[in-house]
């Protein structure tokens, strides 16, 4: 009886996870992945982890990001409630960015995803090479 309950529990857990992903036709998960899966968002979030910094410092710490892309990225993150922007009435004006409490909750899942990517990348590259050699036309 316990084995049946254990199997049922595992099946329900698997079903629950699938439902979480597919729940609303995938709209919520696609929206979030579109936002955090772009080229710069996770780099900005990781750079702000535990620090408050000015725009210029943030840009210097993220190699290759343009001023325009950094501006767009921090605006999107601010709109989503993941980053806060504080402007100080000084001459010259000073603006600082930091993760919000909700933004800090993204660090754990982002690190897990990064660990998975680093761990699985050799296998993925091997699979890609095998696929490519089989499907050369």
C-alpha positions in Angstrom: 0.0 0.0 0.0 2.8 2.4 0.8 4.5 1.6 -2.5 1.3 2.5 -4.3 1.0 5.8 -2.4 4.6 6.5 -3.1 4.1 5.9 -6.8 1.0 8.0 -6.8 2.7 10.8 -5.0 5.6 10.8 -7.6 3.1 10.7 -10.4 1.1 13.6 -8.9 4.3 15.6 -8.3 5.3 15.1 -11.9 1.8 16.0 -13.1 1.8 19.1 -10.9 5.1 20.3 -12.3 3.9 19.8 -15.8 0.7 21.7 -15.0 2.7 24.5 -13.6 4.6 24.9 -16.8 1.6 24.4 -19.1 -1.0 26.0 -16.8 -2.2 29.0 -18.7 -1.1 27.7 -22.1 2.4 28.6 -21.1 1.7 32.3 -21.2 3.2 33.2 -17.8 6.3 31.0 -18.2 6.9 32.3 -21.8 6.6 35.9 -20.6 9.1 35.4 -17.8 11.5 33.4 -19.9 11.4 36.1 -22.6 12.3 38.7 -20.0 15.1 36.8 -18.1 16.3 34.8 -21.1 17.5 37.7 -23.2 21.2 38.4 -23.6 21.6 40.8 -20.8 19.0 40.5 -18.0 20.7 37.7 -15.9 24.0 39.4 -16.3 22.6 42.7 -14.9 20.8 40.8 -12.1 23.9 38.8 -11.2 26.1 42.0 -11.3 23.7 43.8 -8.9 23.6 40.8 -6.5 24.3 42.2 -3.1 25.4 45.6 -4.4 23.9 49.0 -5.2 25.7 50.7 -8.1 25.6 53.6 -10.5 24.8 53.1 -14.1 28.4 53.7 -15.3 29.8 51.2 -12.8 27.2 48.6 -13.9 28.0 49.2 -17.5 31.8 48.8 -16.8 31.2 45.5 -15.0 29.2 43.9 -17.9 31.6 43.7 -20.9 30.0 44.3 -24.2 26.7 45.9 -23.1 25.9 49.2 -24.8 24.5 52.1 -23.0 21.3 51.7 -24.9 20.9 48.0 -24.0 21.7 48.6 -20.4 19.2 51.4 -20.2 16.5 49.2 -21.8 17.4 46.3 -19.5 17.3 48.2 -16.2 14.0 49.9 -17.3 12.4 46.5 -18.0 13.7 45.1 -14.7 12.5 48.2 -12.8 9.0 47.9 -14.5 8.9 44.2 -13.5 9.7 45.1 -9.9 13.1 43.3 -9.9 15.3 46.4 -9.7 14.9 49.7 -8.0 16.2 53.0 -9.3 17.1 55.8 -6.9 17.9 59.3 -8.3 19.7 61.8 -6.1 19.2 65.5 -6.7 22.9 66.3 -7.0 25.0 68.1 -9.6 25.8 66.1 -11.6 22.8 63.8 -11.1 23.5 60.5 -9.5 21.3 57.4 -10.1 21.8 54.1 -8.4 20.3 50.7 -9.1 19.8 47.7 -6.8 17.9 44.5 -6.7 14.5 44.5 -4.9 13.5 41.8 -2.5 11.8 40.1 -5.4 14.8 40.5 -7.7 17.0 38.8 -5.1 14.8 35.7 -5.3 15.9 35.3 -8.9 19.5 34.7 -7.9 18.9 31.1 -6.6 17.1 29.8 -9.7 19.5 31.7 -12.0 22.5 30.0 -10.3 20.8 26.6 -10.6 20.2 27.2 -14.3 23.8 28.4 -14.8 25.1 25.3 -12.9 22.9 23.1 -15.1 24.2 24.8 -18.3 27.9 24.5 -17.3 27.4 20.9 -16.3 25.4 19.8 -19.4 27.1 22.0 -22.0 29.7 19.3 -23.0 26.9 16.8 -23.5 24.9 19.2 -25.5 27.9 20.1 -27.7 28.6 16.4 -28.2 24.9 15.8 -29.2 25.0 18.8 -31.6 28.2 17.5 -33.2 26.7 14.0 -33.7 23.4 15.4 -35.0 25.2 17.8 -37.4 27.5 15.0 -38.8 24.4 12.8 -39.4 22.4 15.5 -41.1 24.9 17.1 -43.4 23.3 17.5 -46.8 
